Amino acid sequence: MPRVENINNKIGNFKKSITVPGDKSLSIRWVLFASLAKGKSIAKNLLMSEDVLAAIEVIKKLGIKVILKKNECIIFGKGVDGYKYKKNLKIDAKNSGTLGRLILGILINSTDSIQLVGDKSLSKRDFKRVTDPLSKFGAKFKLTNKNFLPLKIIGSSTLKPIKYYEKKGSAQCKSSIIFAGMKADGTTIIKAKKSRNHTELLCKHLKLPIIIKNKKNFDEIQINKVKKINTLNYNIPSDISSSAFFIVLTALSKNSELVIKNVNINPSRIGIITILKKMGVRIIFKNQKVYKGEKKADIKVVSAKNIKAINCPSELNSGAIDEFLVIFLVAAKAKGISYFKNIGELNQKESPRLKWAQKILTLLGVKTVTTTDSIKIYGNPNLSLDFNKKITIKNYLKDHRVFMTSVIAALTFGGKWSVHDKDSINTSFPNFLKIINKLKND
């Protein structure tokens, strides 16, 4: 039986300070870089979610020793070419698109056949966007129905560098090519549409042979063969994507104020902050610092009194791609019609999120007009559900962000909600409901 979260009351006002777990993107990347380093790397505040634990299990299967303690993770890397490949090796990325796509770039010089599998949701996501450029290095792939997992990779010991234009704004695709470029002889050049840049910042911090030229609409990245990666000790800042749910909860609640401590505010990740500020939400960064190339700060947000509609600029999309579901809840309570375009990438996530956005908003009584890559939301500043209105959310491929968005909608708009598959949050934010309860019981 699926575990169900029942919510029958709106949240009251609160004034709190919270800490959310470590950044998922950085946590997975740290695991991979540490496994390729020579020696002992230690991470604190590593996100202990299913996606990150899947990454740890993958590197252990590739011969890397890992010690997990209560507040830290220790990885004993064996160098750039230190993985051990057993015959008929099968590795499981579970639900993690980041892990599944990035690990292929690292496995590109294995001459043994390796099978990559994932869960039901990941097996419906496009992997051709990664295998197409990786095959240009000299690797061979066999995909299910030409696009999907399970797949098999046979790498090459003589990898040639490539030039590639990444047009989708996919940080996973870009990062996979960067990892592959580290193993190819010569200079790999990537012209990449703007997207989150954690992999590049880690490369620069580790003093790897990477050159980044920032253009207006894209980045040009040059990466050469890497002979050695130094160990990486990292105190991972909190996740902006996890913080987003509490930013919106505060903005949509009455007479409330929240400080979220030590959050990663990498400029390529804070599209939600820019969008919500344009909509009239008051958000302030406090105690800003730069840590190993990443910006971090405490985020203060207060209840929004007058929310404005937005015609969202497309250039903000890549920096908010994981937060749009919860941004749409703010648009639902805005004065006027909000328009979000060129967001078809939402349907390439754990579930078809644009379709789920339409479903949730319709259940709230909000008019929408959607296409395959856009949505218009007709906001209602007085939006509030009847106390007895029953809403059930289920069969959403256990997409953690659909679950958390539904919880925020229930707490701010009212009604009687039954949200199925509460275990879905273990993918990215296992203690999400604990923090919610802390705010509810203030």
Stockholm file with secondary structure:
# STOCKHOLM 1.0

chainA/1-442         MPRVENINNKIGNFKKSITVPGDKSLSIRWVLFASLAKGKSIAKNLLMSEDVLAAIEVIKKLGIKVILKKNECIIFGKGVDGYKYKKNLKIDAKNSGTLGRLILGILINSTDSIQLVGDKSLSKRDFKRVTDPLSKFGAKFKLTNKNFLPLKIIGSSTLKPIKYYEKKGSAQCKSSIIFAGMKADGTTIIKAKKSRNHTELLCKHLKLPIIIKNKKNFDEIQINKVKKINTLNYNIPSDISSSAFFIVLTALSKNSELVIKNVNINPSRIGIITILKKMGVRIIFKNQKVYKGEKKADIKVVSAKNIKAINCPSELNSGAIDEFLVIFLVAAKAKGISYFKNIGELNQKESPRLKWAQKILTLLGVKTVTTTDSIKIYGNPNLSLDFNKKITIKNYLKDHRVFMTSVIAALTFGGKWSVHDKDSINTSFPNFLKIINKLKND
#=GR chainA/1-442 SS CCCCEEECSCCCCCEEEECCCBCHHHHHHHHHHHHHSEEEEEEESCCCSHHHHHHHHHHHHTTCEEEECSSEEEEEEECTTCCCCCTTEEEECTTCHHHHHHHHHHGGGCCSEEEEECCTTGGGSCCHHHHHHHHHHTCEEEEETTTEEEEEEECCSSCCCCEEEECSCCHHHHHHHHHHHTTSSSEEEEEEESCCCHHHHHHHHTTCSEEEEECSSEEEEEEECCSCCCCCCEECCBCHHHHHHHHHHHHHSSSCEEEEEEEECCTTTCHHHHHHHHTTCCEEEEEEEEETTEEEEEEEEECCSSCBCCBCCGGGSGGGTTTHHHHHHHHHTSBSEEEEESCGGGGGSSSCHHHHHHHHHHHTTCEEEECSSEEEEECCTTCCCCTTCEEEECCSTTCHHHHHHHHHHHHHHCSEEEECCGGGGGGTCTTHHHHHHHHHTC
#=GC SS_cons         CCCCEEECSCCCCCEEEECCCBCHHHHHHHHHHHHHSEEEEEEESCCCSHHHHHHHHHHHHTTCEEEECSSEEEEEEECTTCCCCCTTEEEECTTCHHHHHHHHHHGGGCCSEEEEECCTTGGGSCCHHHHHHHHHHTCEEEEETTTEEEEEEECCSSCCCCEEEECSCCHHHHHHHHHHHTTSSSEEEEEEESCCCHHHHHHHHTTCSEEEEECSSEEEEEEECCSCCCCCCEECCBCHHHHHHHHHHHHHSSSCEEEEEEEECCTTTCHHHHHHHHTTCCEEEEEEEEETTEEEEEEEEECCSSCBCCBCCGGGSGGGTTTHHHHHHHHHTSBSEEEEESCGGGGGSSSCHHHHHHHHHHHTTCEEEECSSEEEEECCTTCCCCTTCEEEECCSTTCHHHHHHHHHHHHHHCSEEEECCGGGGGGTCTTHHHHHHHHHTC
//
